[in-house]
């Protein structure tokens, strides 16, 4: 009979050895959750180490990502391509075992975790995706999508507010395939021997019960059998997400450091490791795992058999439902539907024919309306602002607990949770999530936007009310620095369109962007449609292009969004005064910056004076206008007044732009 305690001790040994070798890391959580990991990964988790991308695998997320060595240990032990040499290189430059798990770097890692609580929210997104896709594609006798999502989490995850946002929504939606295992060890970084109660004394089981979760209390986290029973109990409840509250001792097995804050984030030390080996009866050298333990842990054969059974079922499904099977394969491959290029071109041509003056948020809604009939995997949503963000199309089918399927999510006032859940949905595959809120509230979602960018996920953020032009709500709601700060985020494409045409380009670019997320910044107020005679439409997709040209321009005005109309009108006034000025619309600076030097020189020739106008902070634009150029913007917080009056108050007017441009143009440039 297998010694399950010894199998758990393999996790403890590998974790303390890797942290010791690196002289950096967090051994406490892996040692404290070793039995929980053994129970889940060996007895319950449906996965195939030889094909980590099998679509019907159970998902596993380690939200308390500092305990990454637990994940690396079980990936190694169960047969994933993570060698003992990889474990020896824990936290080293260029290794596949970084300090916190990173999606796309380490095979078997489902999501990048580190900022606490977001892994839990990602898992909620994965469970939502499984629920929607199972309803869309499963047929009687053919459960193509039918699996669980498991997540490990700790006290720190529960202290972070995003855990409330995501868990509350999970309960409302009745995500019965979501199972969380809570490492209740009463320790965080600032605590020692239980002092966490001085700042975290929540009734966690009661809290989750209030969310309408299935709560399993007081499980002995060091009893493999008790954890088994709890997981079986959780899987037997298809109507509620489950949290299993596991009482554990951090650093379990370390004679002198277990149960203390000292074992959370520091190596045990060679002497304490030797004592721990004796205490847990581990007789093997550092990084040595006997064959019989590997044999007991290895899941490759079982995983292959599970997947083969599913493949057989899917092959039968494909014969009976060929269109659905083809649609699943297309979505999983992240390909847009056949005829996409024709569709996008017809969309742009139609917008050009209509030449509609319209708020870009309204233009966005019309574009979503068109997309939804062509791209069924679009999953929209808004943080309780659908009527303002206009993210909802006319045939939207909101997901609810009882209905079980849909193409729209009411996220409630949960911006952070929304963004983190969207990341989980995109990581799952088969759906393209987009979600909306006011641009100023992107700050609430900021860290999940960063994780989106870090993981290069195709998540689409619809941020409306993009400037002081929103008016009467005042400075608390008027974004000043948000557009520029989002542009500074690596891999994030930020589009601020000036009219319906550029809005369509932004949406098309977002859907075609496989290298990261996209933020689309949209106006509340109506904007004029811009004439593009002579403009190569492909240049609009380059992020910056010449919108109004003149022969031998004496100056260039750069603008985005609602300020493009001001720039065009100012250029006309300047022309009447004898100044030949080019207008450059730059809806996406990130994309423009990636263009060839030749193209950028064509649009912004050296030596020509430049003025930029944008209703936001000015520093960002200095790199485009140079030391002698001028930026017209807003470097203080806004005012509560009608939008037109606020624009006038800050000098965002044709007259003021003409005045600033003349000042620059009349200077002698060497």
ChimeraX attribute file (.defattr): number of C-alpha atoms within 10 A of each C-alpha:
attribute: neighborCount
match mode: 1-to-1
recipient: residues
	/A:1	3
	/A:2	9
	/A:3	10
	/A:4	19
	/A:5	15
	/A:6	15
	/A:7	23
	/A:8	25
	/A:9	22
	/A:10	26
	/A:11	27
	/A:12	31
	/A:13	26
	/A:14	28
	/A:15	31
	/A:16	30
	/A:17	26
	/A:18	27
	/A:19	25
	/A:20	22
	/A:21	19
	/A:22	17
	/A:23	14
	/A:24	17
	/A:25	27
	/A:26	28
	/A:27	31
	/A:28	34
	/A:29	30
	/A:30	29
	/A:31	31
	/A:32	29
	/A:33	30
	/A:34	27
	/A:35	29
	/A:36	27
	/A:37	25
	/A:38	23
	/A:39	23
	/A:40	18
	/A:41	19
	/A:42	17
	/A:43	13
	/A:44	15
	/A:45	20
	/A:46	20
	/A:47	27
	/A:48	25
	/A:49	22
	/A:50	17
	/A:51	16
	/A:52	16
	/A:53	15
	/A:54	14
	/A:55	21
	/A:56	19
	/A:57	22
	/A:58	17
	/A:59	23
	/A:60	26
	/A:61	26
	/A:62	31
	/A:63	29
	/A:64	28
	/A:65	29
	/A:66	23
	/A:67	29
	/A:68	27
	/A:69	32
	/A:70	26
	/A:71	23
	/A:72	28
	/A:73	24
	/A:74	23
	/A:75	23
	/A:76	23
	/A:77	25
	/A:78	22
	/A:79	20
	/A:80	21
	/A:81	16
	/A:82	20
	/A:83	16
	/A:84	17
	/A:85	10
	/A:86	18
	/A:87	26
	/A:88	20
	/A:89	19
	/A:90	27
	/A:91	22
	/A:92	15
	/A:93	9
	/A:94	10
	/A:95	16
	/A:96	21
	/A:97	24
	/A:98	21
	/A:99	21
	/A:100	21
	/A:101	28
	/A:102	22
	/A:103	17
	/A:104	14
	/A:105	15
	/A:106	20
	/A:107	18
	/A:108	26
	/A:109	21
	/A:110	24
	/A:111	27
	/A:112	24
	/A:113	24
	/A:114	21
	/A:115	18
	/A:116	24
	/A:117	28
	/A:118	35
	/A:119	31
	/A:120	32
	/A:121	33
	/A:122	32
	/A:123	35
	/A:124	34
	/A:125	30
	/A:126	30
	/A:127	29
	/A:128	29
	/A:129	26
	/A:130	27
	/A:131	24
	/A:132	21
	/A:133	22
	/A:134	19
	/A:135	17
	/A:136	15
	/A:137	16
	/A:138	15
	/A:139	13
	/A:140	5
	/A:141	8
	/A:142	15
	/A:143	17
	/A:144	21
	/A:145	20
	/A:146	16
	/A:147	21
	/A:148	23
	/A:149	24
	/A:150	26
	/A:151	23
	/A:152	25
	/A:153	28
	/A:154	24
	/A:155	21
	/A:156	18
	/A:157	24
	/A:158	20
	/A:159	15
	/A:160	14
	/A:161	15
	/A:162	28
	/A:163	21
	/A:164	21
	/A:165	21
	/A:166	26
	/A:167	24
	/A:168	20
	/A:169	22
	/A:170	26
	/A:171	24
	/A:172	16
	/A:173	23
	/A:174	25
	/A:175	27
	/A:176	25
	/A:177	26
	/A:178	31
	/A:179	26
	/A:180	25
	/A:181	26
	/A:182	25
	/A:183	24
	/A:184	22
	/A:185	24
	/A:186	24
	/A:187	28
	/A:188	21
	/A:189	13
	/A:190	10
	/A:191	17
	/A:192	16
	/A:193	16
	/A:194	14
	/A:195	16
	/A:196	18
	/A:197	12
	/A:198	8
	/A:199	10
	/A:200	16
	/A:201	10
	/A:202	12
	/A:203	9
	/A:204	18
	/A:205	18
	/A:206	13
	/A:207	15
	/A:208	19
	/A:209	16
	/A:210	13
	/A:211	19
	/A:212	21
	/A:213	26
	/A:214	24
	/A:215	22
	/A:216	18
	/A:217	15
	/A:218	14
	/A:219	19
	/A:220	17
	/A:221	27
	/A:222	20
	/A:223	17
	/A:224	20
	/A:225	15
	/A:226	17
	/A:227	24
	/A:228	18
	/A:229	13
	/A:230	22
	/A:231	24
	/A:232	11
	/A:233	14
	/A:234	23
	/A:235	20
	/A:236	12
	/A:237	13
	/A:238	14
	/A:239	19
	/A:240	25
	/A:241	29
	/A:242	31
	/A:243	27
	/A:244	25
	/A:245	24
	/A:246	24
	/A:247	20
	/A:248	26
	/A:249	22
	/A:250	28
	/A:251	30
	/A:252	24
	/A:253	24
	/A:254	24
	/A:255	16
	/A:256	14
	/A:257	19
	/A:258	21
	/A:259	24
	/A:260	22
	/A:261	23
	/A:262	23
	/A:263	25
	/A:264	27
	/A:265	18
	/A:266	17
	/A:267	24
	/A:268	28
	/A:269	14
	/A:270	13
	/A:271	8
	/A:272	16
	/A:273	20
	/A:274	13
	/A:275	15
	/A:276	24
	/A:277	20
	/A:278	14
	/A:279	12
	/A:280	17
	/A:281	12
	/A:282	15
	/A:283	10
	/A:284	12
	/A:285	10
	/A:286	16
	/A:287	17
	/A:288	13
	/A:289	17
	/A:290	10
	/A:291	9
	/A:292	11
	/A:293	17
	/A:294	16
	/A:295	12
	/A:296	15
	/A:297	22
	/A:298	21
	/A:299	25
	/A:300	17
	/A:301	13
	/A:302	14
	/A:303	22
	/A:304	16
	/A:305	14
	/A:306	16
	/A:307	21
	/A:308	13
	/A:309	11
	/A:310	20
	/A:311	15
	/A:312	11
	/A:313	15
	/A:314	17
	/A:315	13
	/A:316	14
	/A:317	19
	/A:318	15
	/A:319	10
	/A:320	12
	/A:321	14
	/A:322	13
	/A:323	10
	/A:324	15
	/A:325	18
	/A:326	12
	/A:327	17
	/A:328	20
	/A:329	12
	/A:330	15
	/A:331	18
	/A:332	15
	/A:333	11
	/A:334	16
	/A:335	14
	/A:336	16
	/A:337	15
	/A:338	10
	/A:339	9
	/A:340	14
	/A:341	11
	/A:342	9
	/A:343	15
	/A:344	16
	/A:345	11
	/A:346	12
	/A:347	19
	/A:348	18
	/A:349	12
	/A:350	12
	/A:351	18
	/A:352	16
	/A:353	9
	/A:354	11
	/A:355	15
	/A:356	17
	/A:357	14
	/A:358	19
	/A:359	23
	/A:360	32
	/A:361	29
	/A:362	22
	/A:363	24
	/A:364	27
	/A:365	17
	/A:366	18
	/A:367	20
	/A:368	22
	/A:369	17
	/A:370	14
	/A:371	19
	/A:372	18
	/A:373	11
	/A:374	16
	/A:375	17
	/A:376	16
	/A:377	20
	/A:378	19
	/A:379	25
	/A:380	29
	/A:381	30
	/A:382	30
	/A:383	22
	/A:384	17
	/A:385	20
	/A:386	20
	/A:387	9
	/A:388	17
	/A:389	27
	/A:390	21
	/A:391	28
	/A:392	26
	/A:393	19
	/A:394	10
	/A:395	11
	/A:396	17
	/A:397	16
	/A:398	17
	/A:399	20
	/A:400	15
	/A:401	16
	/A:402	10
	/A:403	12
	/A:404	18
	/A:405	20
	/A:406	18
	/A:407	21
	/A:408	23
	/A:409	25
	/A:410	20
	/A:411	22
	/A:412	17
	/A:413	14
	/A:414	23
	/A:415	26
	/A:416	26
	/A:417	32
	/A:418	31
	/A:419	37
	/A:420	30
	/A:421	31
	/A:422	35
	/A:423	34
	/A:424	29
	/A:425	25
	/A:426	23
	/A:427	24
	/A:428	24
	/A:429	20
	/A:430	25
	/A:431	24
	/A:432	24
	/A:433	27
	/A:434	26
	/A:435	28
	/A:436	30
	/A:437	27
	/A:438	25
	/A:439	27
	/A:440	21
	/A:441	20
	/A:442	24
	/A:443	17
	/A:444	16
	/A:445	18
	/A:446	16
	/A:447	16
	/A:448	26
	/A:449	28
	/A:450	18
	/A:451	21
	/A:452	27
	/A:453	22
	/A:454	18
	/A:455	21
	/A:456	19
	/A:457	24
	/A:458	26
	/A:459	30
	/A:460	29
	/A:461	26
	/A:462	27
	/A:463	25
	/A:464	29
	/A:465	25
	/A:466	29
	/A:467	32
	/A:468	31
	/A:469	23
	/A:470	24
	/A:471	23
	/A:472	17
	/A:473	15
	/A:474	19
	/A:475	19
	/A:476	12
	/A:477	22
	/A:478	27
	/A:479	27
	/A:480	25
	/A:481	20
	/A:482	19
	/A:483	26
	/A:484	17
	/A:485	12
	/A:486	19
	/A:487	18
	/A:488	13
	/A:489	15
	/A:490	14
	/A:491	19
	/A:492	26
	/A:493	26
	/A:494	26
	/A:495	30
	/A:496	28
	/A:497	29
	/A:498	28
	/A:499	30
	/A:500	29
	/A:501	26
	/A:502	29
	/A:503	27
	/A:504	22
	/A:505	23
	/A:506	27
	/A:507	22
	/A:508	18
	/A:509	18
	/A:510	23
	/A:511	19
	/A:512	13
	/A:513	17
	/A:514	13
	/A:515	15
	/A:516	19
	/A:517	28
	/A:518	28
	/A:519	28
	/A:520	27
	/A:521	27
	/A:522	29
	/A:523	28
	/A:524	23
	/A:525	20
	/A:526	16
	/A:527	21
	/A:528	19
	/A:529	20
	/A:530	20
	/A:531	12
	/A:532	13
	/A:533	9
	/A:534	10
	/A:535	14
	/A:536	12
	/A:537	16
	/A:538	10
	/A:539	14
	/A:540	21
	/A:541	18
	/A:542	22
	/A:543	27
	/A:544	26
	/A:545	25
	/A:546	23
	/A:547	23
	/A:548	22
	/A:549	17
	/A:550	15
	/A:551	8
	/A:552	10
	/A:553	15
	/A:554	16
	/A:555	24
	/A:556	28
	/A:557	27
	/A:558	27
	/A:559	28
	/A:560	25
	/A:561	28
	/A:562	27
	/A:563	24
	/A:564	27
	/A:565	21
	/A:566	22
	/A:567	31
	/A:568	24
	/A:569	18
	/A:570	23
	/A:571	27
	/A:572	17
	/A:573	16
	/A:574	18
	/A:575	14
	/A:576	10
	/A:577	10
	/A:578	9
	/A:579	19
	/A:580	19
	/A:581	29
	/A:582	26
	/A:583	27
	/A:584	23
	/A:585	29
	/A:586	26
	/A:587	29
	/A:588	25
	/A:589	21
	/A:590	21
	/A:591	18
	/A:592	20
	/A:593	13
	/A:594	11
	/A:595	14
	/A:596	10
	/A:597	9
	/A:598	10
	/A:599	15
	/A:600	17
	/A:601	11
	/A:602	12
	/A:603	19
	/A:604	23
	/A:605	15
	/A:606	11
	/A:607	11
	/A:608	16
	/A:609	25
	/A:610	27
	/A:611	28
	/A:612	26
	/A:613	26
	/A:614	24
	/A:615	27
	/A:616	25
	/A:617	22
	/A:618	19
	/A:619	12
	/A:620	16
	/A:621	23
	/A:622	15
	/A:623	9
	/A:624	16
	/A:625	20
	/A:626	15
	/A:627	9
	/A:628	12
	/A:629	22
	/A:630	23
	/A:631	25
	/A:632	23
	/A:633	21
	/A:634	22
	/A:635	14
	/A:636	12
	/A:637	16
	/A:638	25
	/A:639	21
	/A:640	17
	/A:641	18
	/A:642	15
	/A:643	20
	/A:644	15
	/A:645	17
	/A:646	20
	/A:647	23
	/A:648	13
	/A:649	13
	/A:650	18
	/A:651	16
	/A:652	22
	/A:653	21
	/A:654	20
	/A:655	15
	/A:656	16
	/A:657	25
	/A:658	20
	/A:659	14
	/A:660	17
	/A:661	27
	/A:662	16
	/A:663	12
	/A:664	18
	/A:665	21
	/A:666	11
	/A:667	10
	/A:668	7
	/A:669	10
	/A:670	4
